[in-house]
Structures are given as C-alpha cells and as structure tokens.
C-alpha cells in the first residue's frame, strides 16, 4: 500500500530523488523491501531507488524546525526588525552616536 502510494506521487511529481520518512518507514526497516517492490511495480516511470530519510524517526522535529525558520529565510531583515535586533544596531550607528 505505501509503495503504491509513493509510486503514484512519484509519477505525478517526477522528482529527482525519492526520499521517504516517517515512522511507517523508519520504525520497521524490514518492510522496505516490500515497499520498494510495490513502488517499482506501481510506477510507470523508469526505475528509481527509494531512500529512507537520514532523520530517522525524528523527521517531524526536522520538519517543524524548517517551518519555524521559513520566515527568517524568506525575509531576514524583516525578521530582525520584528525582533527589535535591527533597531538596536541602527541606534549604535546613528549620526549623533558617532559625533
């Protein structure tokens, strides 16, 4: 079932790599052979390897960290302004502070 679902997504999106994560894949590595067989049988694209994430069963934590940092990556100066850190630095370089 999982291999077929991954094959369907792979056929739809055609990614460069297929990396699976989550406890369904990390907590029972013995089933990966069956998942790979179902993936190969279910995909209409050329054969490709599936890799299990290097985050192991902590993939949810890594995903949460990425989401929490997305605002910082999207607008670093805006994040500094919102935190007040940029205002403090600008006060140190104000013309009256340099005189």
C-alpha positions as a LaTeX table, in Angstrom:
\begin{tabular}{lrrr}
\hline
Residue & $x$ (\AA) & $y$ (\AA) & $z$ (\AA) \\
\hline
Unk1 & 0.00 & 0.00 & 0.00 \\
Unk2 & 2.72 & 2.51 & 0.96 \\
Unk3 & 4.88 & 1.60 & $-2.02$ \\
Unk4 & 1.93 & 2.09 & $-4.37$ \\
Unk5 & 1.15 & 5.49 & $-2.83$ \\
Unk6 & 4.78 & 6.58 & $-3.19$ \\
Unk7 & 4.77 & 5.37 & $-6.82$ \\
Unk8 & 1.63 & 7.39 & $-7.56$ \\
Unk9 & 3.17 & 10.55 & $-6.09$ \\
Unk10 & 6.41 & 9.93 & $-7.95$ \\
Unk11 & 4.55 & 9.56 & $-11.27$ \\
Unk12 & 2.59 & 12.74 & $-10.57$ \\
Unk13 & 5.50 & 14.94 & $-9.45$ \\
Unk14 & 8.51 & 13.25 & $-11.17$ \\
Unk15 & 11.10 & 14.34 & $-8.56$ \\
Unk16 & 14.85 & 13.97 & $-8.96$ \\
Unk17 & 15.01 & 11.82 & $-5.82$ \\
Unk18 & 12.54 & 9.84 & $-3.76$ \\
Unk19 & 13.14 & 10.06 & $-0.02$ \\
Unk20 & 10.56 & 8.67 & 2.37 \\
Unk21 & 10.25 & 9.45 & 6.04 \\
Unk22 & 8.00 & 8.91 & 8.98 \\
Unk23 & 7.53 & 6.10 & 11.40 \\
Unk24 & 5.92 & 3.83 & 8.82 \\
Unk25 & 9.31 & 3.64 & 7.10 \\
Unk26 & 11.79 & 4.21 & 9.93 \\
Unk27 & 10.33 & 2.02 & 12.68 \\
Unk28 & 10.09 & $-1.12$ & 10.55 \\
Unk29 & 13.03 & $-1.20$ & 8.11 \\
Unk30 & 12.39 & $-4.87$ & 7.34 \\
Unk31 & 9.35 & $-3.85$ & 5.26 \\
Unk32 & 11.34 & $-1.55$ & 2.97 \\
Unk33 & 12.00 & $-4.40$ & 0.54 \\
Unk34 & 8.25 & $-4.89$ & 0.07 \\
Unk35 & 7.67 & $-1.13$ & $-0.21$ \\
Unk36 & 10.35 & $-0.89$ & $-2.90$ \\
Unk37 & 8.83 & $-3.82$ & $-4.81$ \\
Unk38 & 5.37 & $-2.22$ & $-4.74$ \\
Unk39 & 6.91 & 1.12 & $-5.74$ \\
Unk40 & 8.68 & $-0.41$ & $-8.75$ \\
Unk41 & 5.56 & $-2.32$ & $-9.82$ \\
Unk42 & 3.27 & 0.69 & $-9.39$ \\
Unk43 & 5.34 & 3.37 & $-11.12$ \\
Unk44 & 5.10 & 3.92 & $-14.88$ \\
Unk45 & 8.34 & 5.93 & $-14.97$ \\
Unk46 & 11.83 & 4.48 & $-15.26$ \\
Unk47 & 13.02 & 2.55 & $-12.19$ \\
Unk48 & 14.46 & 4.62 & $-9.37$ \\
Unk49 & 15.75 & 3.88 & $-5.88$ \\
Unk50 & 13.89 & 4.95 & $-2.77$ \\
Unk51 & 15.90 & 6.25 & 0.16 \\
Unk52 & 14.79 & 6.45 & 3.77 \\
Unk53 & 15.41 & 9.81 & 5.40 \\
Unk54 & 18.56 & 10.25 & 7.46 \\
Unk55 & 16.47 & 11.94 & 10.17 \\
Unk56 & 15.14 & 8.56 & 11.26 \\
Unk57 & 12.10 & 8.76 & 13.50 \\
Unk58 & 12.81 & 12.45 & 14.18 \\
Unk59 & 11.61 & 13.65 & 10.77 \\
Unk60 & 8.66 & 15.50 & 12.34 \\
Unk61 & 11.04 & 17.55 & 14.50 \\
Unk62 & 13.17 & 18.46 & 11.49 \\
Unk63 & 10.07 & 19.50 & 9.56 \\
Unk64 & 8.88 & 21.68 & 12.42 \\
Unk65 & 12.29 & 23.36 & 12.58 \\
Unk66 & 12.23 & 24.10 & 8.87 \\
Unk67 & 8.74 & 25.61 & 9.09 \\
Unk68 & 9.70 & 27.75 & 12.09 \\
Unk69 & 12.75 & 29.11 & 10.24 \\
Unk70 & 10.91 & 29.78 & 6.96 \\
Unk71 & 10.03 & 33.36 & 7.99 \\
Unk72 & 13.67 & 34.08 & 8.74 \\
Unk73 & 14.84 & 32.67 & 5.40 \\
Unk74 & 12.10 & 34.44 & 3.42 \\
Unk75 & 12.78 & 37.90 & 4.88 \\
Unk76 & 15.91 & 38.07 & 7.09 \\
Unk77 & 15.81 & 41.86 & 7.56 \\
Unk78 & 12.10 & 41.79 & 8.32 \\
Unk79 & 12.72 & 39.11 & 10.95 \\
Unk80 & 15.41 & 41.28 & 12.54 \\
Unk81 & 13.06 & 44.29 & 12.51 \\
Unk82 & 10.26 & 42.29 & 14.11 \\
Unk83 & 12.60 & 41.04 & 16.83 \\
Unk84 & 13.89 & 44.54 & 17.56 \\
Unk85 & 17.50 & 43.48 & 17.00 \\
Unk86 & 17.88 & 45.67 & 13.91 \\
Unk87 & 16.63 & 48.78 & 15.73 \\
Unk88 & 19.24 & 48.33 & 18.47 \\
Unk89 & 22.04 & 48.07 & 15.90 \\
Unk90 & 20.81 & 51.11 & 14.00 \\
Unk91 & 20.88 & 53.22 & 17.19 \\
Unk92 & 24.57 & 52.39 & 17.60 \\
Unk93 & 25.32 & 53.79 & 14.15 \\
Unk94 & 23.10 & 56.90 & 14.34 \\
Unk95 & 24.94 & 60.14 & 13.39 \\
Unk96 & 24.60 & 61.60 & 16.90 \\
Unk97 & 26.18 & 58.46 & 18.38 \\
Unk98 & 29.19 & 58.87 & 16.09 \\
Unk99 & 29.78 & 62.56 & 16.97 \\
\hline
\end{tabular}
